[in-house]
Amino acid sequence: MLADKLTREVNELQSKIKGLSEGEYAAAKLDVDRLRKELGQSPLPSLQATIEEKSVQYLKDLRTQLEASAAQASKRSAADDGGGGGGGGGGGDGQPGAKRPRGRPKGSKNGKKAKAAVDAATAAAAAADAALTPTASSAAAPTGPAATTALRAPALGSADGAA
């Protein structure tokens, strides 16, 4: 079915070319060839020869583009697969020259946790220093876990004794 469609399209195009080359184009080409001969230039090639020349040039350009893109794709896939032990040379297609680093970036795993732990340790050290350093207010009222236990004990003891 596809081959029939292509054959039909080719036949239509060939009939159009033949109609043009035998119609208006033929009369204009005769005038142009006569003028070119007067100027000492060679006559123009036939319409069919011009079309064939253009199609050959088009196919040649298309083939070189496809080969270039296939070469880039194979070069890219070889670089992605890790083909080669060097530093990974960058291609001319705008990709970076160095390979991407492997693994997790430095400090990203425990950056927040480590900072929170350092802050907590600093706060605990500050609280311990404050508890150990005597001040005027701390001499009057004992602080810390032992002081709170001592303050609660008489209240609990008197409540137990009354009951």
Accessible surface in RSA format (square Angstrom, percent):
REM  Atomic radii and reference values for relative SASA: ProtOr
REM  Chains: A
REM  Algorithm: Lee & Richards
REM  Probe-radius: 1.40
REM  Slices: 20
REM RES _ NUM      All-atoms   Total-Side   Main-Chain    Non-polar    All polar
REM                ABS   REL    ABS   REL    ABS   REL    ABS   REL    ABS   REL
RES MET A   1   202.78 105.0 161.18 106.7  41.60  99.1 128.73 109.4  74.06  98.1
RES LEU A   2   129.04  71.9 122.54  87.7   6.51  16.4 125.07  87.8   3.97  10.7
RES ALA A   3    70.15  64.5  62.82  96.9   7.33  16.7  66.56  93.7   3.59   9.5
RES ASP A   4    92.78  65.0  88.04  87.6   4.75  11.2  20.02  47.1  72.76  72.6
RES LYS A   5   121.80  59.4 120.85  74.1   0.95   2.3  64.77  58.3  57.03  60.7
RES LEU A   6    97.22  54.1  97.09  69.5   0.13   0.3  97.16  68.2   0.06   0.2
RES THR A   7    78.70  56.0  74.52  75.6   4.18  10.0  55.91  75.1  22.79  34.5
RES ARG A   8   140.10  58.8 136.58  69.6   3.52   8.4  56.56  77.3  83.54  50.6
RES GLU A   9    85.81  49.3  83.84  63.4   1.98   4.7  27.52  53.2  58.29  47.6
RES VAL A  10    74.62  49.1  73.65  66.7   0.96   2.3  74.54  64.8   0.07   0.2
RES ASN A  11    83.82  57.8  77.33  74.7   6.49  15.6  25.45  61.3  58.37  56.4
RES GLU A  12    95.40  54.8  92.36  69.9   3.03   7.2  34.81  67.3  60.58  49.5
RES LEU A  13    91.38  50.9  91.22  65.3   0.16   0.4  91.22  64.1   0.16   0.4
RES GLN A  14   108.99  60.9 103.99  76.0   5.00  11.9  35.75  76.1  73.25  55.6
RES SER A  15    70.49  59.6  55.46  74.0  15.03  34.6  47.59 101.3  22.90  32.1
RES LYS A  16   133.86  65.3 125.10  76.8   8.77  20.9  81.36  73.2  52.50  55.9
RES ILE A  17    38.60  22.0  38.60  28.8   0.00   0.0  38.60  27.8   0.00   0.0
RES LYS A  18   127.17  62.0 124.04  76.1   3.13   7.5  69.97  63.0  57.20  60.9
RES GLY A  19    45.71  56.4   0.00   N/A  45.71  56.4  35.96  98.7   9.75  21.8
RES LEU A  20   107.19  59.7 105.06  75.2   2.13   5.4 106.36  74.7   0.83   2.2
RES SER A  21    38.06  32.2  29.43  39.3   8.63  19.9  19.05  40.6  19.01  26.6
RES GLU A  22   117.25  67.3  90.10  68.2  27.15  64.6  42.35  81.9  74.90  61.2
RES GLY A  23    37.16  45.8   0.00   N/A  37.16  45.8  32.09  88.1   5.07  11.4
RES GLU A  24   154.91  88.9 141.45 107.0  13.46  32.1  63.42 122.7  91.48  74.7
RES TYR A  25    67.56  31.5  61.55  35.0   6.01  15.6  56.45  42.4  11.12  13.7
RES ALA A  26    32.52  29.9  28.30  43.7   4.22   9.6  31.84  44.8   0.69   1.8
RES ALA A  27    61.28  56.3  54.89  84.7   6.39  14.5  58.93  83.0   2.35   6.2
RES ALA A  28    53.25  49.0  46.93  72.4   6.32  14.4  52.51  74.0   0.74   2.0
RES LYS A  29    40.91  20.0  37.31  22.9   3.60   8.6  25.34  22.8  15.57  16.6
RES LEU A  30   127.79  71.2 122.62  87.7   5.17  13.0 122.95  86.4   4.84  13.0
RES ASP A  31    75.04  52.6  75.04  74.7   0.00   0.0  14.71  34.6  60.33  60.2
RES VAL A  32    57.93  38.1  57.53  52.1   0.40   1.0  57.93  50.3   0.00   0.0
RES ASP A  33    26.73  18.7  23.86  23.7   2.88   6.8  14.06  33.1  12.67  12.6
RES ARG A  34   130.43  54.8 123.44  62.9   6.99  16.7  68.35  93.4  62.08  37.6
RES LEU A  35    88.80  49.5  88.57  63.4   0.23   0.6  88.57  62.2   0.23   0.6
RES ARG A  36    62.44  26.2  62.44  31.8   0.00   0.0   9.43  12.9  53.01  32.1
RES LYS A  37   166.87  81.4 153.15  94.0  13.72  32.7  97.54  87.8  69.33  73.8
RES GLU A  38   124.04  71.2  84.58  64.0  39.46  93.9  46.16  89.3  77.87  63.6
RES LEU A  39   136.29  75.9 105.48  75.5  30.81  77.4 110.24  77.4  26.05  70.1
RES GLY A  40    70.55  87.0   0.00   N/A  70.55  87.0  35.08  96.3  35.46  79.4
RES GLN A  41    91.42  51.1  78.24  57.2  13.18  31.4  27.23  58.0  64.19  48.7
RES SER A  42    78.20  66.1  65.38  87.3  12.83  29.5  44.65  95.1  33.55  47.0
RES PRO A  43    90.06  65.6  77.55  70.7  12.51  45.5  77.86  64.3  12.20  75.8
RES LEU A  44    69.38  38.6  62.87  45.0   6.51  16.4  63.13  44.3   6.25  16.8
RES PRO A  45    71.91  52.4  58.76  53.6  13.15  47.8  71.08  58.7   0.83   5.2
RES SER A  46    58.97  49.8  52.78  70.4   6.18  14.2  42.02  89.5  16.95  23.7
RES LEU A  47    32.64  18.2  30.45  21.8   2.19   5.5  30.45  21.4   2.19   5.9
RES GLN A  48    87.05  48.7  85.13  62.2   1.91   4.6  46.39  98.7  40.66  30.8
RES ALA A  49    45.29  41.6  36.66  56.6   8.64  19.6  41.13  57.9   4.17  11.0
RES THR A  50    46.99  33.4  46.61  47.3   0.38   0.9  41.46  55.7   5.52   8.3
RES ILE A  51    60.98  34.7  58.61  43.7   2.37   5.7  60.38  43.5   0.60   1.6
RES GLU A  52    93.13  53.5  92.60  70.1   0.53   1.3  31.64  61.2  61.49  50.2
RES GLU A  53   117.42  67.4 108.73  82.3   8.69  20.7  41.84  80.9  75.58  61.7
RES LYS A  54   139.45  68.0 135.10  82.9   4.34  10.3  79.04  71.1  60.41  64.3
RES SER A  55    50.08  42.3  44.64  59.6   5.44  12.5  37.59  80.0  12.49  17.5
RES VAL A  56    97.67  64.3  95.39  86.4   2.28   5.5  96.60  83.9   1.07   2.9
RES GLN A  57    92.62  51.8  92.02  67.3   0.60   1.4  38.12  81.1  54.49  41.3
RES TYR A  58   139.55  65.2 135.28  77.0   4.27  11.1 102.02  76.7  37.52  46.3
RES LEU A  59    93.64  52.1  91.46  65.4   2.17   5.5  91.46  64.2   2.17   5.8
RES LYS A  60   117.02  57.1 116.41  71.4   0.61   1.4  61.33  55.2  55.69  59.3
RES ASP A  61    64.32  45.1  63.90  63.6   0.42   1.0  18.79  44.2  45.53  45.4
RES LEU A  62    68.11  37.9  66.29  47.4   1.82   4.6  67.66  47.5   0.45   1.2
RES ARG A  63   137.10  57.6 134.18  68.4   2.92   7.0  47.37  64.7  89.74  54.4
RES THR A  64    74.83  53.2  69.94  70.9   4.89  11.6  59.87  80.4  14.96  22.6
RES GLN A  65   120.51  67.4 111.93  81.8   8.57  20.4  41.95  89.3  78.56  59.6
RES LEU A  66   109.36  60.9 106.27  76.0   3.08   7.8 106.60  74.9   2.76   7.4
RES GLU A  67   105.66  60.7  97.22  73.5   8.44  20.1  45.51  88.0  60.15  49.1
RES ALA A  68    55.32  50.9  45.94  70.9   9.38  21.3  54.23  76.4   1.09   2.9
RES SER A  69    59.00  49.9  53.11  70.9   5.90  13.6  43.95  93.6  15.05  21.1
RES ALA A  70    61.92  56.9  50.34  77.7  11.58  26.3  57.96  81.6   3.96  10.5
RES ALA A  71    54.63  50.2  46.54  71.8   8.08  18.4  52.77  74.3   1.86   4.9
RES GLN A  72    80.18  44.8  77.98  57.0   2.19   5.2  15.31  32.6  64.86  49.2
RES ALA A  73    51.55  47.4  46.37  71.6   5.17  11.8  48.05  67.7   3.50   9.3
RES SER A  74    67.68  57.2  58.93  78.7   8.75  20.2  47.05 100.2  20.64  28.9
RES LYS A  75   134.10  65.4 126.58  77.7   7.51  17.9  82.07  73.9  52.03  55.4
RES ARG A  76    98.65  41.4  94.97  48.4   3.69   8.8  33.33  45.6  65.32  39.6
RES SER A  77    57.01  48.2  53.33  71.2   3.68   8.5  40.14  85.5  16.87  23.6
RES ALA A  78    49.81  45.8  43.94  67.8   5.87  13.3  49.81  70.1   0.00   0.0
RES ALA A  79    67.51  62.1  46.61  71.9  20.91  47.6  54.45  76.7  13.06  34.6
RES ASP A  80   121.26  84.9  85.25  84.9  36.02  85.2  29.72  70.0  91.54  91.3
RES ASP A  81   124.12  86.9  86.68  86.3  37.44  88.5  31.08  73.2  93.03  92.8
RES GLY A  82    41.44  51.1   0.00   N/A  41.44  51.1  22.11  60.7  19.34  43.3
RES GLY A  83    59.71  73.6   0.00   N/A  59.71  73.6  33.31  91.4  26.40  59.1
RES GLY A  84    51.51  63.5   0.00   N/A  51.51  63.5  37.22 102.1  14.29  32.0
RES GLY A  85    84.94 104.7   0.00   N/A  84.94 104.7  40.99 112.5  43.95  98.4
RES GLY A  86    56.12  69.2   0.00   N/A  56.12  69.2  41.24 113.2  14.87  33.3
RES GLY A  87    66.29  81.8   0.00   N/A  66.29  81.8  45.13 123.9  21.16  47.4
RES GLY A  88    29.08  35.9   0.00   N/A  29.08  35.9  22.49  61.7   6.58  14.7
RES GLY A  89    83.73 103.3   0.00   N/A  83.73 103.3  42.55 116.8  41.18  92.2
RES GLY A  90    43.97  54.2   0.00   N/A  43.97  54.2   8.53  23.4  35.45  79.4
RES GLY A  91    30.86  38.1   0.00   N/A  30.86  38.1  14.58  40.0  16.28  36.5
RES GLY A  92    92.71 114.3   0.00   N/A  92.71 114.3  46.48 127.6  46.23 103.5
RES ASP A  93    64.16  44.9  28.48  28.3  35.69  84.4  29.60  69.7  34.56  34.5
RES GLY A  94    76.04  93.8   0.00   N/A  76.04  93.8  42.51 116.7  33.53  75.1
RES GLN A  95    81.61  45.6  70.74  51.7  10.87  25.9  23.30  49.6  58.31  44.2
RES PRO A  96   111.93  81.6  89.50  81.6  22.42  81.5 101.22  83.6  10.71  66.6
RES GLY A  97    39.23  48.4   0.00   N/A  39.23  48.4  23.15  63.5  16.09  36.0
RES ALA A  98    77.01  70.8  61.31  94.6  15.70  35.7  63.54  89.5  13.47  35.7
RES LYS A  99   107.39  52.4  83.57  51.3  23.83  56.7  72.23  65.0  35.17  37.5
RES ARG A 100   210.98  88.6 193.62  98.7  17.36  41.3  75.02 102.5 135.96  82.4
RES PRO A 101   128.68  93.8 101.40  92.4  27.29  99.2 112.56  92.9  16.13 100.2
RES ARG A 102   231.40  97.2 199.31 101.6  32.09  76.4  82.26 112.4 149.14  90.4
RES GLY A 103    74.02  91.3   0.00   N/A  74.02  91.3  40.59 111.4  33.44  74.9
RES ARG A 104   152.52  64.0 118.13  60.2  34.39  81.9  33.22  45.4 119.29  72.3
RES PRO A 105    99.55  72.6  84.03  76.6  15.52  56.4  96.47  79.6   3.08  19.1
RES LYS A 106   210.51 102.7 176.94 108.6  33.57  79.9 126.67 114.0  83.84  89.3
RES GLY A 107    55.57  68.5   0.00   N/A  55.57  68.5  34.20  93.9  21.37  47.9
RES SER A 108    65.65  55.5  29.92  39.9  35.73  82.3  39.23  83.5  26.42  37.0
RES LYS A 109   151.35  73.8 128.56  78.9  22.78  54.2  77.88  70.1  73.47  78.3
RES ASN A 110    83.77  57.8  83.51  80.7   0.26   0.6  14.59  35.1  69.18  66.9
RES GLY A 111    37.42  46.2   0.00   N/A  37.42  46.2  29.35  80.5   8.08  18.1
RES LYS A 112   185.87  90.7 174.92 107.3  10.95  26.1 122.46 110.2  63.41  67.5
RES LYS A 113   159.54  77.8 150.42  92.3   9.12  21.7  99.19  89.3  60.35  64.3
RES ALA A 114    48.53  44.6  40.71  62.8   7.82  17.8  48.29  68.0   0.24   0.6
RES LYS A 115   142.30  69.4 136.46  83.7   5.84  13.9  85.26  76.7  57.04  60.8
RES ALA A 116    61.56  56.6  51.48  79.4  10.08  22.9  57.05  80.3   4.51  11.9
RES ALA A 117    62.50  57.5  50.02  77.2  12.47  28.4  58.12  81.9   4.37  11.6
RES VAL A 118    94.53  62.2  91.79  83.1   2.74   6.6  94.37  82.0   0.16   0.4
RES ASP A 119    81.02  56.8  74.72  74.4   6.30  14.9  28.66  67.4  52.36  52.2
RES ALA A 120    63.79  58.7  51.54  79.5  12.25  27.9  59.61  83.9   4.18  11.1
RES ALA A 121    63.55  58.4  51.33  79.2  12.22  27.8  59.25  83.4   4.30  11.4
RES THR A 122    85.99  61.2  80.20  81.3   5.80  13.8  70.09  94.2  15.90  24.0
RES ALA A 123    62.85  57.8  50.84  78.5  12.01  27.3  58.39  82.2   4.47  11.8
RES ALA A 124    63.58  58.5  51.19  79.0  12.38  28.2  59.15  83.3   4.43  11.7
RES ALA A 125    55.26  50.8  47.08  72.7   8.17  18.6  54.49  76.7   0.77   2.0
RES ALA A 126    59.62  54.8  48.67  75.1  10.95  24.9  54.83  77.2   4.79  12.7
RES ALA A 127    63.51  58.4  50.56  78.0  12.94  29.4  58.78  82.8   4.72  12.5
RES ALA A 128    50.31  46.3  42.35  65.4   7.96  18.1  49.75  70.1   0.56   1.5
RES ASP A 129    89.50  62.7  87.88  87.5   1.62   3.8  24.47  57.6  65.03  64.9
RES ALA A 130    70.68  65.0  50.09  77.3  20.58  46.8  59.06  83.2  11.61  30.8
RES ALA A 131    66.55  61.2  36.05  55.6  30.51  69.4  41.00  57.7  25.55  67.7
RES LEU A 132   145.77  81.2 122.12  87.4  23.65  59.5 124.48  87.4  21.29  57.3
RES THR A 133    74.78  53.2  71.08  72.1   3.70   8.8  54.00  72.5  20.78  31.4
RES PRO A 134   113.23  82.5  92.12  84.0  21.11  76.7  96.96  80.1  16.27 101.1
RES THR A 135    72.00  51.2  59.67  60.5  12.33  29.4  65.95  88.6   6.05   9.1
RES ALA A 136    94.73  87.1  69.05 106.6  25.69  58.4  78.62 110.7  16.11  42.7
RES SER A 137    86.62  73.2  72.42  96.6  14.20  32.7  56.26 119.8  30.36  42.5
RES SER A 138    33.26  28.1  22.00  29.4  11.26  25.9  22.77  48.5  10.49  14.7
RES ALA A 139    86.33  79.4  48.17  74.3  38.16  86.8  59.66  84.0  26.67  70.6
RES ALA A 140    90.75  83.4  51.61  79.6  39.14  89.0  63.39  89.3  27.36  72.5
RES ALA A 141    56.08  51.6  54.33  83.8   1.75   4.0  55.82  78.6   0.26   0.7
RES PRO A 142    83.53  60.9  69.99  63.8  13.55  49.2  75.39  62.2   8.14  50.6
RES THR A 143    93.64  66.6  67.71  68.6  25.93  61.8  60.27  81.0  33.37  50.4
RES GLY A 144    29.14  35.9   0.00   N/A  29.14  35.9  21.91  60.1   7.24  16.2
RES PRO A 145   116.70  85.1 109.62  99.9   7.08  25.7 115.96  95.7   0.74   4.6
RES ALA A 146    81.85  75.3  68.76 106.1  13.09  29.8  76.89 108.3   4.96  13.1
RES ALA A 147     8.59   7.9   2.65   4.1   5.94  13.5   7.62  10.7   0.97   2.6
RES THR A 148    62.72  44.6  61.54  62.4   1.18   2.8  52.57  70.6  10.16  15.4
RES THR A 149    89.69  63.8  87.69  88.9   2.00   4.8  66.33  89.1  23.36  35.3
RES ALA A 150    61.14  56.2  48.43  74.7  12.71  28.9  56.09  79.0   5.06  13.4
RES LEU A 151   118.17  65.8 104.11  74.5  14.06  35.4 104.87  73.6  13.30  35.8
RES ARG A 152   160.51  67.4 157.43  80.2   3.08   7.3  48.95  66.9 111.56  67.6
RES ALA A 153    54.01  49.7  43.60  67.3  10.41  23.7  48.63  68.5   5.38  14.2
RES PRO A 154    88.99  64.9  74.23  67.7  14.76  53.6  85.61  70.7   3.38  21.0
RES ALA A 155    63.18  58.1  49.79  76.8  13.40  30.5  57.52  81.0   5.67  15.0
RES LEU A 156   114.50  63.8 114.10  81.6   0.40   1.0 114.40  80.3   0.11   0.3
RES GLY A 157    41.89  51.7   0.00   N/A  41.89  51.7  32.66  89.6   9.23  20.7
RES SER A 158    77.85  65.8  59.73  79.7  18.12  41.7  53.29 113.5  24.56  34.4
RES ALA A 159    60.41  55.5  45.72  70.6  14.69  33.4  54.10  76.2   6.31  16.7
RES ASP A 160   111.79  78.3  94.22  93.8  17.57  41.6  29.58  69.6  82.21  82.0
RES GLY A 161    68.44  84.4   0.00   N/A  68.44  84.4  39.37 108.0  29.07  65.1
RES ALA A 162    93.77  86.2  52.77  81.4  41.01  93.3  63.70  89.7  30.07  79.7
RES ALA A 163   121.77 112.0  53.51  82.6  68.27 155.3  79.94 112.6  41.83 110.8
END  Absolute sums over single chains surface
CHAIN  1 A    14087.5      11247.4       2840.2       9222.0       4865.5
END  Absolute sums over all chains
TOTAL         14087.5      11247.4       2840.2       9222.0       4865.5
